[in-house]
Amino acid sequence: MQVIVHHIGPACVQCNQTKRLMDQLGIEYDQIDLRQHPELTEKFKNLGHLTAPIVTAGEHIWSGFKYEQIKSLAARLRLERK
């Protein structure tokens, strides 16, 4: 499953917390800076995601720092590896 953290740069506290927790849990992810992709920002706004980061993981999508979502994602990825 491809995991992408769509962020808004190094000053984004919730973005940094999300990436830090993913790193601690061993979740591999790609990063996209939304400042360089206004079309994605508009797409996510239309879907109701107004807070960075916006995380896409397969069919799952959420916005903001979501501790439980990240922990759940780590568990799903561990199961996929078995």
Backbone torsions as a table, in degrees:
resi	resn	phi	psi	omega
1	MET	NA	130.2	178.0
2	GLN	-84.6	130.5	178.1
3	VAL	-113.2	129.5	179.4
4	ILE	-128.3	131.1	173.7
5	VAL	-104.1	110.7	176.8
6	HIS	-90.2	115.8	-172.7
7	HIS	-123.3	176.5	-179.6
8	ILE	-123.8	31.3	174.0
9	GLY	106.0	176.0	-172.7
10	PRO	-69.0	-17.1	-178.7
11	ALA	-85.6	-2.1	-177.5
12	CYS	-82.4	107.1	-176.7
13	VAL	-62.8	-47.3	-178.9
14	GLN	-65.7	-34.2	176.5
15	CYS	-63.1	-46.9	-179.1
16	ASN	-64.7	-40.5	178.0
17	GLN	-62.6	-42.3	179.8
18	THR	-61.1	-49.4	-178.7
19	LYS	-65.5	-38.6	179.3
20	ARG	-62.4	-46.0	179.9
21	LEU	-65.9	-40.9	177.4
22	MET	-61.3	-41.1	177.3
23	ASP	-61.4	-45.4	179.8
24	GLN	-61.6	-34.9	-177.4
25	LEU	-90.4	0.7	177.5
26	GLY	76.4	24.3	178.2
27	ILE	-85.1	122.7	176.0
28	GLU	-85.0	136.8	-177.1
29	TYR	-149.7	156.4	171.3
30	ASP	-100.2	161.4	179.5
31	GLN	-123.9	140.7	173.4
32	ILE	-131.0	127.0	177.8
33	ASP	-85.0	112.7	-176.9
34	LEU	-64.4	-22.2	178.4
35	ARG	-64.1	-24.6	-179.7
36	GLN	-95.7	-1.8	-177.2
37	HIS	-136.6	72.6	-178.2
38	PRO	-60.8	-26.2	178.8
39	GLU	-66.4	-35.5	176.6
40	LEU	-71.1	-39.3	177.6
41	THR	-57.8	-45.2	-179.9
42	GLU	-65.0	-42.5	178.4
43	LYS	-58.9	-47.7	-179.2
44	PHE	-66.5	-38.2	176.7
45	LYS	-59.8	-42.5	179.3
46	ASN	-64.1	-25.7	177.5
47	LEU	-88.2	-1.2	177.5
48	GLY	93.3	9.4	179.8
49	HIS	-97.4	105.0	-173.1
50	LEU	-111.0	-3.7	-176.1
51	THR	-120.5	132.2	175.5
52	ALA	-85.7	153.3	-2.4
53	PRO	-78.2	163.3	171.1
54	ILE	-113.5	121.7	-176.9
55	VAL	-106.9	129.4	172.1
56	THR	-115.7	131.9	-179.8
57	ALA	-142.7	93.4	-175.1
58	GLY	62.9	-125.0	179.5
59	GLU	-82.2	-9.8	-176.1
60	HIS	-89.6	141.0	177.2
61	ILE	-147.3	137.3	174.5
62	TRP	-150.9	164.6	179.1
63	SER	-126.8	150.0	-177.6
64	GLY	85.2	173.6	177.1
65	PHE	-79.4	116.6	-177.2
66	LYS	-125.7	91.7	-176.5
67	TYR	-53.4	-51.0	-176.8
68	GLU	-65.3	-37.6	177.7
69	GLN	-62.8	-40.9	-178.8
70	ILE	-68.2	-42.9	177.4
71	LYS	-61.5	-42.2	178.7
72	SER	-63.6	-41.7	177.6
73	LEU	-60.8	-43.9	179.0
74	ALA	-59.7	-41.8	179.3
75	ALA	-64.8	-43.4	178.7
76	ARG	-61.7	-42.3	-179.0
77	LEU	-66.8	-36.5	176.8
78	ARG	-62.5	-41.2	178.9
79	LEU	-65.2	-38.4	179.4
80	GLU	-64.2	-31.8	-177.5
81	ARG	-74.1	-19.1	-177.1
82	LYS	-73.5	NA	NA
